[in-house]
């Protein structure tokens, strides 16, 4: 589309990460000046460097920066921004934010305040769309009820049931409850999470539908009365109510005997839901569809913003044969332009699938992983698209993943003529994606996408939760020896940040950091035994000495021998020469050589464990990741049983319970509101004397 005179001169992007990069790229393509905002943690982030101007909002915590409405409005005034694109998350569905922008004379690139008010409250949303004939899930939706009153009425709904924050989204604060005994604790935790994440602890309860499919419909509406749907997406592959792999069109509808009719019914229901609140802009209407009876579906909620998974729709939706940029459509509609097309102009071509790449450890309960991204190499090829924290023209960006924000690194999207081709391309793209510095879910995503039921499109929202525990493949001995060789020359007790790096042989034909030649190692011959740790497991291995890459008189690397086809790639951490990242056959491992202090700490922990009865856990209750203590449930001197709930730590928008591994008397080391590091000591439980092991005479 040509740039209209109605479009804005300057737009502020009130977000961060990959969505900020995505929006800024489109704005600049349209000739619009893009303004970024950032917290102290994001001062050197890619979206800040990419924008035409950037404004600091405040400290790292989101409540003091990205969620600070006054600070964002002030940034608009300071930069002359005529409009704000909110991305998703943060303030994107906040009616108070939209009101503040309106008062400041700034356009909100989103729906009217009345639509935000209606759909932000899930209770009100259900009542509104139900009046328009859209089917809704039975439940309790009364914001005036206390927890005690909810518990008294819960038999009206029955079990299992689902607790949902009325103002929430993204699966945060949602709890499945299977019995009345679980309800008090789940309600308390859901209220805390909802209050921290959304500033509103109102809850609603819904009947939990078994074997559900999650189908959502993309809608667009302009201010002139045109509302259309741009087909559907299937988002059934979820973990803890967070989407993992999404695709368009929905395989459920494609396989259905009367799929086109069902698609039309869902689309019509979505348009009705949007029309019921006078919607304008991009939105998504989410439905639960019974896998046992696909003709039965229920309205869940409407997300009044762009969705994380919108790229799969962009890849397959055509308007009069042309692909659409949904961000551009948002900007044009917000500027008062008509959509310029009607429902009959919309078609779907091919299939697309998206996998969310997170900094998390699937082998350790999917705990988020923090640290600096050392390397990120995006896959390339036909039908492959990557939306990431790092701008495509900024391959050397090394963002830090902190505990303050969502740990998503990138979205890998593939398109094919049909679903089978899109899935094949997804596996190849995930295998070719390189990410070091933080632990990621790349290997687990490949495992998930390769499951027969996923390949066949037999998906439900509960499928992942029912999967067997997953463990990463073990690093083979030869590759481990090569990694140990890369670390063998390091004096681990004197190594420090900024240590000098050496240049080593590297594979040919690479790209990005994997072919840069700095800190790369290759295989040589055996050497003395070395003790290293791989993903928390200690190994004694004979290291293979490194082979330095020779340089010519101008400092350029000379030709190195061609590596074997299956050669491993080994990168020594540039700021911590005790740690190396190893990549082979699409898998990545972290190899660490312990310092003397770390070996002593391991010995001390082992000795402490021997003081606990056989089969019992550690007396020390530690947080597995950095975060903020949001609740402490015991006091020093209390006696607790094994498994007792001691405290809750919130990190990366998730609440993690800290429990006692043994019975005894507790000493609490933290208070509510404290920040704790990874493996930070939360409490110590002194085992009961009667349970202490007998001492040798």
Secondary structure, 3 states (H helix, E strand, C coil): CCCCCCCCCEEEECCCHHHHHHHHHHHHHCCCEEEEEEEHHHCCCHHHHHCCEEEEEECCCHHHCCCCHHHHHHHHHHHCCCEEECCCCCCCCCHHHHHHHHHCCCEECCCCHHHHHHHHCHHHHHHHHHCCCCCECCEECCCCCCHHHHHHHHHHCCCCEEEEECCCCCCCCCEEECCHHHHHHHHHHHHHHHHHHHCCCCEEEEECCCCEEEEEEEEEECCCCCEEEEEEEEEEEEECCEEEEEEECCHHHHHCCCHHHHHHHHHHHHHHHHHCCCCCEEEEEEEEEECCCCCCEEEEEEECCCCCCHHHHHHHEEECCEECCHHHHHHHHHCCCCCCCCHHHEEECCEEEEEEEECEEHHHCCEECCEECCEEECCCCCCEEEEECCCCCCCCCCCEECCCCCCEEEEEEEEECCHHHHHHHHHHHHHHCEEECCCCCHHHHHHHHHCHHHHCCCCCCCCHHHCCCCCCCCCCHHHHHHHHHHHCCCCCCCCCCCCCCCEECCCCCCCHHHHCCECEECCCCCCCEEEEEECCEEEEEECCCCCECCECCCCCECCCCCCCCCCCEEEECCCCCCEEEEEECCEEEEEEECCHHHHHHHHHHHHHHHCCCCCCCCCEEECCCCEEEEEECCCCCCEECCCCEEEEEEECCEEEEEECCCCEEEEECCCCCCEECCCCEEEEEEECHHHCCCCCC
